[in-house]
Amino acid sequence: MKYRNFLIVITVVFVSFSSFAQSNLLNAKVPSEIGKKTPAQLISDNDKPLAYGYVHDRDVLLGKTMWETIDLDERINFPLYYPIDTANIGKDRRSLFDVLLKGIKEEKITEVYTDSYFNTKKTFKDMSSSFTYVDTTNAGKEEINNYPEDYKSGKKVLDPQYINKKELGAIDISDYKIKGYWYFDKRQSELKYRLLGICPISPEAKEIGAENQDFIELFWVYFPAVRDVLHEAKAFNDRNSAMPITFDHLLNSRRFNAVVYKEENVYGDREIAEYMKENSQMQLLESERVKDKIRDFEQDMWNY
C-alpha cells in the first residue's frame, strides 16, 4: 500500500500531461475542439467487442475452472486501478471500478451476483450500505441529547459537522477476483481462456480508515453480459496514449498478472489457503503448480 500511495502522488503530478491525450489533439485549433471526434472517427469507433466463437462441449478435450486474484499494487495491473480521482481528468478516463459501479447504477449492468457461482442476484439497493456509511459523531449525539424535543419536532436540524459520512471509491479497491475457464479446443488444437466473472475487493464504507479492515467481495459480475459496457470504456495505454485499450480487450487478452487461489476440485472447490495454511510461500508455489498442470497438458499434446 505504501508503494501505491507513493505512485498516487506521482500520478497527480502528471495529470496535466496525461489528461490531454485525447482524440483530435493534433488537429484542434482551440482547446474546446480537443476530444471532439470527426464523423469518420465516430463511424470507425462504432464497433462491438469481438464475438466469442461457438464451442461445442464435445470439442473441449480439457476444461478447468480457476479463480484468481489480481493485486492492484502490482505495476502491470495499474490500468485497472487508475485513475482514482477523475475530477481533473477527461471524461473518457475511468478506473474499472468506476465503470462497473456506474453501469450498475444506470442499470446497464444487471447481471450482478452475490458469489462466483452466479446463483443469487444483487441490486445497487442491496449493496448501498457497503458503498456509503452515514453516522452521527459523539459530539452530534450530545447535541441531540441536549435538545431532544427541538430535534424531534424539527425546530432544529443537525449541523453537517456532526455527521460522519464515508463513501467507497476507486482508491479503496485493493484487488479483483476473477473466475475463468481454461480449455483445450481439439478442433483448433489450441489452449484457450474464457473469462466468466469479476469481483472488486475492498473494505466496507464504514471501515474506511480503520486500522484492521475486513476486505469483502462487493459483488460478482457475469463478464460475458457486460462486454459491451467494458468495450466502451477505455484503459490507459502507457505505450501510446492516442490508442487507449478497452477494458474488454485488456481483460480478455489477460494483460494483467494474477495468482490462482482456487480451482474446481472434488473437495467442493476448496481454496488453496484451506490446505496450505499459514505458509504464503507454499501457497504461491501451489498456485504455480495449478497453472503448470494446464500448461503441461498443452505441451504434452505435441509430444508423441
MARNU-817622 format. One record per residue (C-alpha): residue number from 1; chain; x negated, y, z. Coordinates in Angstrom, 2 decimals. Layout:
<vokes>
 num chaine       u       v       w
 NUM      A       X       Y       Z
...
</vokes>
This chain:
<vokes>
 num chaine       u       v       w
   1      A    0.00    0.00    0.00
   2      A   -2.88    2.39    0.71
   3      A   -4.25    1.76   -2.77
   4      A   -0.88    2.51   -4.33
   5      A   -0.34    5.66   -2.24
   6      A   -3.71    6.96   -3.43
   7      A   -2.65    6.38   -7.03
   8      A    0.61    8.23   -6.39
   9      A   -1.44   11.37   -5.78
  10      A   -3.41   10.79   -8.97
  11      A   -0.16   10.29  -10.89
  12      A    1.25   13.62   -9.68
  13      A   -1.92   15.39  -10.83
  14      A   -1.49   14.08  -14.35
  15      A    2.27   14.58  -14.60
  16      A    1.79   17.79  -16.60
  17      A   -0.16   15.87  -19.20
  18      A    1.88   12.66  -19.44
  19      A    5.26   14.37  -19.42
  20      A    4.63   15.90  -22.84
  21      A    4.12   12.53  -24.54
  22      A    7.47   12.78  -26.35
  23      A    8.82   12.48  -29.85
  24      A    8.33   15.36  -32.29
  25      A    5.47   16.68  -30.16
  26      A    3.17   17.34  -33.12
  27      A    5.86   18.90  -35.31
  28      A    7.53   21.14  -32.72
  29      A    7.08   24.89  -33.23
  30      A    8.59   25.83  -29.85
  31      A    8.74   23.80  -26.61
  32      A   12.52   23.37  -26.92
  33      A   12.00   21.25  -30.05
  34      A    9.89   18.70  -28.17
  35      A   11.81   15.48  -27.66
  36      A   14.35   16.17  -30.40
  37      A   14.22   13.35  -32.90
  38      A   14.72   13.78  -36.62
  39      A   17.62   11.95  -38.35
  40      A   15.12    9.45  -39.76
  41      A   13.78    8.71  -36.28
  42      A   17.30    8.25  -34.90
  43      A   18.07    5.73  -37.65
  44      A   14.84    3.80  -37.03
  45      A   15.47    3.76  -33.27
  46      A   18.99    2.38  -33.69
  47      A   17.88   -1.20  -33.27
  48      A   18.67   -4.09  -30.97
  49      A   16.48   -6.38  -28.87
  50      A   15.03   -9.32  -30.74
  51      A   17.63  -12.07  -30.57
  52      A   16.78  -15.38  -28.94
  53      A   16.87  -18.34  -31.27
  54      A   19.24  -21.22  -30.59
  55      A   17.57  -24.12  -28.80
  56      A   19.33  -27.46  -28.57
  57      A   18.87  -29.45  -25.37
  58      A   17.53  -32.38  -27.37
  59      A   14.72  -30.19  -28.70
  60      A   13.37  -29.49  -25.21
  61      A   10.64  -32.04  -24.62
  62      A    9.64  -30.44  -21.31
  63      A   11.60  -27.98  -19.17
  64      A   10.78  -26.48  -15.79
  65      A   12.38  -23.59  -13.88
  66      A   10.00  -21.39  -11.89
  67      A   10.34  -18.46   -9.55
  68      A    7.55  -15.86   -9.42
  69      A    6.67  -12.68   -7.53
  70      A    5.40   -9.55   -9.31
  71      A    3.31   -7.48   -6.90
  72      A    3.67   -3.79   -7.77
  73      A    0.35   -2.99   -6.05
  74      A   -1.47   -4.58   -8.99
  75      A   -2.57   -2.17  -11.69
  76      A   -1.25   -4.29  -14.55
  77      A    2.24   -4.09  -13.01
  78      A    2.30   -0.28  -12.66
  79      A    4.55    0.24  -15.75
  80      A    7.33   -1.49  -13.79
  81      A    6.82    0.77  -10.76
  82      A    6.10    4.27  -12.06
  83      A    7.32    6.97  -12.27
  84      A    8.63    7.03   -8.70
  85      A    9.68   10.69   -8.95
  86      A   11.42   11.74  -12.16
  87      A   12.10   15.37  -11.24
  88      A    9.21   16.76  -13.30
  89      A    9.08   14.08  -15.99
  90      A   11.05   13.77  -19.21
  91      A   14.46   12.15  -19.07
  92      A   13.21    9.13  -21.03
  93      A   10.70    8.19  -18.32
  94      A   12.19    5.97  -15.62
  95      A   10.99    3.13  -13.44
  96      A   12.54   -0.29  -13.86
  97      A   14.43    0.05  -10.57
  98      A   15.98    3.36  -11.65
  99      A   17.09    1.79  -14.93
 100      A   18.70   -1.18  -13.18
 101      A   20.36    0.91  -10.48
 102      A   21.70    3.46  -12.96
 103      A   23.08    0.65  -15.12
 104      A   24.85   -0.89  -12.13
 105      A   26.34    2.47  -11.06
 106      A   27.59    3.18  -14.58
 107      A   28.88   -0.42  -14.88
 108      A   26.72   -1.05  -17.93
 109      A   25.19   -3.88  -15.91
 110      A   27.84   -6.18  -14.47
 111      A   26.03   -9.50  -14.19
 112      A   24.71   -8.82  -10.68
 113      A   24.50  -11.62   -8.12
 114      A   23.51  -12.35   -4.54
 115      A   20.94  -15.04   -5.36
 116      A   18.89  -16.54   -8.16
 117      A   21.44  -19.27   -8.87
 118      A   23.97  -16.66  -10.04
 119      A   26.88  -18.09   -8.08
 120      A   28.34  -15.04   -6.30
 121      A   28.70  -11.63   -7.94
 122      A   27.94   -8.31   -6.24
 123      A   29.15   -4.79   -6.93
 124      A   27.48   -1.49   -6.14
 125      A   30.01   -1.00   -3.35
 126      A   28.88   -4.28   -1.79
 127      A   25.27   -3.08   -1.82
 128      A   25.80    0.58   -0.88
 129      A   24.73    0.06    2.74
 130      A   21.35   -1.21    1.53
 131      A   20.75    1.90   -0.59
 132      A   22.00    4.64    1.75
 133      A   21.86    4.94    5.54
 134      A   23.53    7.78    7.44
 135      A   23.31    8.13   11.23
 136      A   23.66   10.82   13.88
 137      A   20.49   11.79   15.71
 138      A   20.27   11.70   19.50
 139      A   20.49   15.49   19.60
 140      A   23.62   15.29   17.47
 141      A   25.21   12.77   19.81
 142      A   24.52   15.09   22.74
 143      A   26.09   17.96   20.82
 144      A   29.25   15.91   20.21
 145      A   29.39   14.82   23.85
 146      A   29.20   18.46   24.98
 147      A   32.18   19.47   22.83
 148      A   34.17   16.26   22.23
 149      A   37.58   17.92   21.80
 150      A   36.29   20.52   19.34
 151      A   34.69   17.91   17.12
 152      A   37.68   15.59   17.41
 153      A   40.14   18.32   16.40
 154      A   37.92   19.57   13.60
 155      A   37.23   23.01   15.04
 156      A   33.53   22.29   14.90
 157      A   31.61   20.44   12.21
 158      A   28.33   18.73   12.96
 159      A   25.37   20.63   11.56
 160      A   23.38   18.71    8.86
 161      A   20.25   19.00   11.02
 162      A   21.85   16.47   13.39
 163      A   22.40   13.92   10.62
 164      A   19.71   11.44    9.63
 165      A   20.15   10.30    6.03
 166      A   17.86    7.84    4.24
 167      A   18.15    6.78    0.62
 168      A   16.36    3.90   -1.03
 169      A   14.34    4.91   -4.07
 170      A   11.90    3.54   -6.60
 171      A    9.00    4.37   -4.27
 172      A   10.30    1.82   -1.74
 173      A   10.25   -1.17   -4.13
 174      A    7.32   -3.43   -3.22
 175      A    7.80   -6.41   -5.54
 176      A   10.03   -8.02   -8.10
 177      A   11.08  -11.64   -8.05
 178      A   11.77  -13.28  -11.38
 179      A   13.28  -16.57  -12.41
 180      A   12.27  -18.12  -15.71
 181      A   12.29  -21.33  -17.69
 182      A    9.21  -22.83  -19.31
 183      A    9.99  -25.31  -22.08
 184      A    8.24  -27.12  -24.90
 185      A   10.16  -26.88  -28.17
 186      A    9.39  -30.08  -30.06
 187      A   10.83  -28.71  -33.31
 188      A    8.32  -25.88  -33.37
 189      A    5.68  -27.70  -31.29
 190      A    5.31  -24.67  -29.06
 191      A    5.41  -23.89  -25.36
 192      A    7.83  -21.03  -24.71
 193      A    9.17  -19.00  -21.82
 194      A   12.66  -17.62  -21.26
 195      A   13.27  -15.05  -18.52
 196      A   16.55  -15.70  -16.70
 197      A   16.74  -13.30  -13.75
 198      A   15.03  -10.42  -12.00
 199      A   15.36   -9.09   -8.46
 200      A   13.86   -5.98   -6.76
 201      A   12.41   -6.45   -3.26
 202      A   12.42   -3.66   -0.67
 203      A   13.42   -2.86    2.90
 204      A   16.97   -1.68    3.54
 205      A   17.50    2.07    3.64
 206      A   17.84    2.12    7.43
 207      A   14.36    0.58    7.82
 208      A   12.52    3.06    5.61
 209      A    9.60    4.45    7.60
 210      A    9.78    1.76   10.30
 211      A    6.59    0.01   11.40
 212      A    7.82   -3.56   10.94
 213      A   10.01   -3.57    7.87
 214      A   12.04   -6.57    6.78
 215      A   11.93   -6.90    2.99
 216      A   15.05   -8.31    1.35
 217      A   16.31   -9.28   -2.07
 218      A   18.51   -6.35   -3.09
 219      A   20.27   -8.09   -5.97
 220      A   19.67  -10.56   -8.78
 221      A   20.39   -9.51  -12.36
 222      A   21.00  -12.10  -15.07
 223      A   18.38  -10.99  -17.58
 224      A   19.91  -12.10  -20.93
 225      A   23.01   -9.99  -20.16
 226      A   21.06   -6.74  -19.59
 227      A   18.66   -6.85  -22.53
 228      A   20.48   -4.07  -24.40
 229      A   20.16   -1.73  -21.40
 230      A   16.47   -2.58  -20.90
 231      A   15.81   -2.18  -24.62
 232      A   16.99    1.44  -24.48
 233      A   14.72    2.21  -21.51
 234      A   11.03    2.82  -22.14
 235      A    7.99    1.95  -20.05
 236      A    4.79    3.98  -20.28
 237      A    2.18    2.74  -22.74
 238      A   -1.25    3.83  -21.46
 239      A   -2.89    2.96  -24.77
 240      A   -0.60    5.07  -26.93
 241      A    1.90    7.39  -25.25
 242      A    3.57    8.07  -28.61
 243      A    4.68    4.43  -28.76
 244      A    6.30    3.52  -25.42
 245      A    7.24   -0.08  -24.71
 246      A   10.80   -1.09  -23.93
 247      A   11.31   -2.89  -20.64
 248      A   12.89   -5.75  -22.58
 249      A    9.74   -6.17  -24.67
 250      A    7.46   -5.78  -21.66
 251      A    9.22   -8.48  -19.64
 252      A    9.85  -10.92  -22.49
 253      A    6.22  -10.77  -23.58
 254      A    5.08  -11.24  -19.95
 255      A    2.90   -8.13  -19.88
 256      A    2.57   -8.40  -16.14
 257      A    0.90  -10.58  -13.54
 258      A    2.97  -12.84  -11.31
 259      A    2.43  -15.55   -8.72
 260      A    4.61  -18.66   -8.55
 261      A    6.34  -19.01   -5.20
 262      A    8.81  -21.78   -6.06
 263      A    9.56  -24.38   -8.69
 264      A   12.57  -26.61   -9.13
 265      A   11.94  -29.89   -7.38
 266      A   13.58  -32.86   -5.70
 267      A   13.32  -31.19   -2.27
 268      A   16.08  -28.69   -3.02
 269      A   13.78  -26.24   -4.80
 270      A   11.76  -25.61   -1.66
 271      A    9.26  -22.76   -1.73
 272      A    5.51  -23.25   -1.68
 273      A    5.31  -21.39    1.66
 274      A    7.51  -24.07    3.22
 275      A    4.96  -26.85    2.76
 276      A    1.78  -24.74    2.63
 277      A    2.34  -22.91    5.89
 278      A    0.06  -20.25    7.40
 279      A   -2.56  -20.53    4.69
 280      A   -2.32  -17.89    1.99
 281      A   -5.31  -19.19    0.07
 282      A   -3.82  -22.66   -0.23
 283      A   -0.53  -21.13   -1.35
 284      A   -2.31  -19.31   -4.18
 285      A   -4.12  -22.49   -5.18
 286      A   -0.85  -24.40   -5.16
 287      A    0.70  -21.68   -7.30
 288      A   -2.08  -22.11   -9.86
 289      A   -1.64  -25.89   -9.75
 290      A    2.04  -25.48  -10.64
 291      A    1.09  -23.28  -13.60
 292      A   -1.58  -25.73  -14.70
 293      A    0.97  -28.55  -14.90
 294      A    2.79  -26.64  -17.62
 295      A   -0.36  -25.61  -19.49
 296      A   -1.83  -29.09  -19.31
 297      A    1.30  -30.59  -20.82
 298      A    0.96  -28.37  -23.88
 299      A   -2.72  -29.23  -24.21
 300      A   -2.02  -32.94  -23.89
 301      A    0.43  -32.76  -26.79
 302      A   -2.51  -32.11  -29.11
 303      A   -4.71  -34.93  -27.77
 304      A   -4.32  -38.28  -29.46
</vokes>
